[in-house]
Amino acid sequence: MNTHIAIYISNKDRKQDLIDRIQNGTIVSGFSKSKSALFSEITINKLIQEERIHGTCPVVTPTGNALGNSSQGERKRALLNHIISQNTESIIVDNVFGNLDIEAQAEIARKLDKVSNQVRILQITKRKEDILPFIEQIYHFEGDKFVEFNTEYKAENNQEIFVEELPKAYRPVSEEINPIVKFTKVSVNYRARHILDKIDWEIKKGEFWQLMGPNGSGKSTILSMIFGDNPKAFGQDIVLFGVKKGSGESVWEIKQKIGYFSSDMLRGFTRLDSIGNMIVSGFFDTIGLYKTPTNEQIKIAQHWLRVLDMFDIRKQDFLSLSKGYQSLVLIARAMVKHPPLLILDEPTNGLDDADVRLFTQLINKIASETETAILYVSHRKEAGLTPDFIYQLTPCETGSTGGVVD
Ligand SMILES: Nc1ncnc2c1ncn2[C@@H]1O[C@H](COP(=O)(O)OP(=O)(O)OP(=O)(O)O)[C@@H](O)[C@H]1O
């Protein structure tokens, strides 16, 4: 059988083009659309769209939930099981561990290892640490050239990148806003399934928290009770920004106090806008600039542009940036109004190694130089990221319990 290979790419390489070229056979042979399956978030998103239109989906999740109502991990597990049951000749595996907890990573790696005896695997990855152990050859692009890659090749670069101090608070975060988030004995069920069991958790002004927990443990459910309008929050003892949830504040008023970034947002921006406008639009919570910003708002946005070293390219099209730089701009956009809370939902999913280093440095800097509390949700413990506390969800029959870990 032909060898299993990995292609190590950066955010500058266009992944969809690469997949098309692989399936056309112009880079390697044996992975045409008819012979291979694509294990990727791209496939999952297409299936969810079809499920919404037709009401059915060939991929069955372990809980029996629709794919669209399943957690990220449940979706990936279900897709891999489906692909394996189809007996294809080869599998293209893209961003294999994105959104997966350690247990699910090990399970997926084990399954791929097993099928690699019969099926040829081509892995596409932006993270060196994700390269599957059975991969025999690794390639990458040097310009247009497709060449073998030496994993020892690049020295890690840990130098300080963002040297300019962050702008001072646009509006200082008042003391009355404490606690930023407080859950007291919050429990959630979906029909007969217990998801969260008596969660007690408090986030205070300026604290930097990472929320961790295995796939399906309820992380997104917690976020949706803070940031979204999950009806499960109704009647629960939840305090947001010093005010009991449900006592008059609208979802819109709550969202005003939150800066939000998720790697999923990178797919949502399609309209052309400049980098500068993208940042300043954060004052108005709009995509695109419809209001005239004040001089103070322009100055703050310009300060952020200098922090990111993008002042000279501020008129350039936002979509022309790599995903990693787009993420940095969207963090600045979320931060211009200096919100009391910044939520980062699986923020590094899909970023390459170099961009993750940039990203973690910026988040650490925000944590140390501002009064904004940070809630960082991720399975990964990113090297170099320095949260003050980790809140861990642990699944049980009666729903996930939570606690602070050392
Ligand atoms: N609207 C819904 N209806 C039924 N079940 C749901 C719904 N939303 C979430 N669930 C279930 O609740 C559980 C927790 O889901 P949630 O998305 O909060 O987990 P998570 O920790 O964020 O997982 P992941 O890391 O995989 O994204 C999952 O088993 C999911 O299938």
The ligand as an SDF file (V2000), in Angstrom:
LIG
                    3D

 31 33  0  0  0  0  0  0  0  0999 V2000
  -30.7260   22.0330   21.9510 N   0  0  0  0  0  0  0  0  0  0  0  0
  -30.2980   20.8520   22.4120 C   0  0  0  0  0  0  0  0  0  0  0  0
  -31.1210   19.7880   22.4540 N   0  0  0  0  0  0  0  0  0  0  0  0
  -30.7160   18.5950   22.9510 C   0  0  0  0  0  0  0  0  0  0  0  0
  -29.4720   18.3520   23.4310 N   0  0  0  0  0  0  0  0  0  0  0  0
  -28.6050   19.3820   23.4030 C   0  0  0  0  0  0  0  0  0  0  0  0
  -28.9510   20.6640   22.8940 C   0  0  0  0  0  0  0  0  0  0  0  0
  -27.8780   21.4880   23.0050 N   0  0  0  0  0  0  0  0  0  0  0  0
  -26.8810   20.7350   23.5610 C   0  0  0  0  0  0  0  0  0  0  0  0
  -27.3220   19.4810   23.7940 N   0  0  0  0  0  0  0  0  0  0  0  0
  -26.5370   18.3780   24.3850 C   0  0  0  0  0  0  0  0  0  0  0  0
  -25.9680   18.8530   25.6070 O   0  0  0  0  0  0  0  0  0  0  0  0
  -24.6780   18.2660   25.7980 C   0  0  0  0  0  0  0  0  0  0  0  0
  -23.6810   19.3820   26.1100 C   0  0  0  0  0  0  0  0  0  0  0  0
  -23.4420   20.0980   24.9200 O   0  0  0  0  0  0  0  0  0  0  0  0
  -22.4210   21.3170   24.8340 P   0  0  0  0  0  0  0  0  0  0  0  0
  -22.4060   21.7420   23.3970 O   0  0  0  0  0  0  0  0  0  0  0  0
  -22.7650   22.3210   25.8710 O   0  0  0  0  0  0  0  0  0  0  0  0
  -21.0610   20.5880   25.2280 O   0  0  0  0  0  0  0  0  0  0  0  0
  -19.5540   21.1090   25.0570 P   0  0  0  0  0  0  0  0  0  0  0  0
  -18.8580   20.8260   26.3380 O   0  0  0  0  0  0  0  0  0  0  0  0
  -19.5580   22.5180   24.5630 O   0  0  0  0  0  0  0  0  0  0  0  0
  -19.0220   20.1070   23.9470 O   0  0  0  0  0  0  0  0  0  0  0  0
  -17.9230   20.3050   22.7660 P   0  0  0  0  0  0  0  0  0  0  0  0
  -16.6220   20.5250   23.4240 O   0  0  0  0  0  0  0  0  0  0  0  0
  -17.9510   18.9740   22.0760 O   0  0  0  0  0  0  0  0  0  0  0  0
  -18.3990   21.4120   21.9050 O   0  0  0  0  0  0  0  0  0  0  0  0
  -24.3500   17.4730   24.5230 C   0  0  0  0  0  0  0  0  0  0  0  0
  -24.5170   16.1040   24.7560 O   0  0  0  0  0  0  0  0  0  0  0  0
  -25.3520   17.9830   23.5130 C   0  0  0  0  0  0  0  0  0  0  0  0
  -25.6990   16.9610   22.5900 O   0  0  0  0  0  0  0  0  0  0  0  0
  1  2  1  0
  2  3  1  0
  2  7  2  0
  3  4  2  0
  4  5  1  0
  5  6  2  0
  6  7  1  0
  6 10  1  0
  7  8  1  0
  8  9  2  0
  9 10  1  0
 10 11  1  0
 11 12  1  0
 11 30  1  0
 12 13  1  0
 13 14  1  0
 13 28  1  0
 14 15  1  0
 15 16  1  0
 16 17  2  0
 16 18  1  0
 16 19  1  0
 19 20  1  0
 20 21  2  0
 20 22  1  0
 20 23  1  0
 23 24  1  0
 24 25  2  0
 24 26  1  0
 24 27  1  0
 28 29  1  0
 28 30  1  0
 30 31  1  0
M  END
$$$$
